[in-house]
Each structure stands twice: as structure tokens, then as C-alpha cells.
Amino acid sequence: MLLRKLRYIAPMERERRVPRQTSSKAGKPEPLATPMEDTGIIDFEIIELFFFAYRDFVSDPDAILETSGFGRAHHRVVHFVNRNPGMTVADLLDTLKITKQSLARVLKQLIDSGYIRQVAGPEDRRQRKLYPTKSGRELALALAEPQSRRIERAFEGSTQQAREDVKAFLRGMRDRQKAD
């Protein structure tokens, strides 16, 4: 098998590269008919449960956002600005781990639509603080309510300890180098 190029799988994992077949001289690869199995290292069942849980968790807000022409990036901005009114643009960039360019487009749309207000900082006029408007707060709640109902259904019959265990697990899933 001739390998000529390596490509990135994820920007967060620059050190992990997967070889990619790029030469037509290598012929057609043989199809594999057997499914991948769980191993001691990889638990495919949990990975798949995450895929399905995420798909369903974001489906309700996606439907609400679609009516305004917004997407998941808008959802994240509205959520964090509502959870931290007065946060700076720099704080939001750090929280979301996105580029200024990506945020600028989304933020402009939310400001122009009246969901977010941008105010110059009291000490440093270059600093931009972000606040939700009343309609921005209503949007954040409309997006969070179906997600909260989904979480409550999943916890139905669970103990408070189980809830705390899930929170600890999710905190552990965060990128430990960047986690708070």
C-alpha cells in the first residue's frame, strides 16, 4: 500500500495523524464485511451512545434555530452570554475555542437581530462586553427547555448520587488541558 500524504483527523489532535491512501496505483481496497468490535481500549457502544445522545440533544434547539436562520454556533453564543452577562468577547472566544472570524459573523447576526447587545467596557472602551436582551433571554430559555426536559427524562428514577456521577463523568470528558 503506497501512502503519500497524511491528513489531520481533528485540529485538537495535531499529533494524531491517520494515513490516507492517495495513489490510484494501489488498486481498489478490499471491503471489510465484519463490524468493528469493542476492545479493551475502544468501547464502541459508549461512542455510539454519545453520537445518538448528541444528535437527539441538539435536535430540538436545531429546529427552533432553523426558523430564524440560525445554527448551533448561535445557540452556543446565546447560551453562554445568557449564563455570563457582561462577559467580554475575549472570554467568549476562550470559552467556545473558536476563531475571531467565526465569532464575528455569528455575533453580528445576533446583535442585528436584537438578541445580544455589545457594550464598550467602562474602564477600557476597546473592551467589548456582551449582554443578552429580553428577546435573547427568551430565546436561550426556549432552546434550553427541551434539552432540560430530555435530561430530566433520562434521570427519571435515578438518585441524586447518579446525577452527581454523570456530572463528574462529563467534567472528565472535557479536554483536561483546557478544562477550568
RAZITA-V168982 format. One record per pair of residues at least 24 apart in sequence whose ideal C-beta (glycine too) atoms are under 7 Angstrom apart, sorted by the first residue. I is the first residue (numbers start at 0). J is the second residue. D is the distance in Angstrom with one decimal. If there is no record, write none. Layout:
I;J;D
I;J;D
This chain:
0;25;5.5
1;25;5.1
11;174;6.8
55;149;7.0
56;146;6.1
56;149;6.2
59;145;3.6
59;146;6.6
60;142;4.2
60;145;6.9
60;146;6.6
63;141;5.8
63;142;5.9
72;101;6.9
72;105;4.7
73;105;5.5
73;108;6.8
73;109;6.1
74;142;5.7
76;105;5.6
76;106;6.4
76;109;6.1
77;109;6.7
77;114;6.2
77;135;6.1
77;138;5.7
77;139;5.0
77;142;6.9
78;139;5.9
80;115;5.7
80;129;4.8
80;131;5.3
81;131;4.7
81;135;6.6
81;136;5.9
81;139;4.0
84;130;5.0
84;131;6.1
85;128;5.0
85;130;6.2
86;129;5.7
87;126;5.7
87;127;6.3
87;128;5.7
88;127;4.6
88;129;6.6
91;129;6.4
114;138;5.7
